[in-house]
């Protein structure tokens, strides 16, 4: 990679990491890691998912576990912190994808 491109990328990375949205992403990520409520929601979701997978051969139990799984997933996904985190994460992913595409275009030239 040439020096000019490296300089531009370094500047972009610094600017990117200082954006309010990116800072909020890291704050929310830390909240998710440290929130006992979210940890419990995630653990319940994993347990429901496991029970759902193990019940595949029993139609009645599978339907019961599917309902429990969907409720657990909704509870996890609709937690305000998780929901905000996922929205911001998607926005950041799209920005990084755009940057990657631009870098690939430059490298093709």
Secondary structure by P-SEA (a helix, b strand, c coil): ccaaaaaaaaaaaaaaaacaaaaaaaaaaaaaaccaaaaaaaaaaaaaaaaaaaacccaaaaaaaaaaaaaaaaaaaacaaaaaaaaaaaaaaaaaaaaaaaaaaaaac
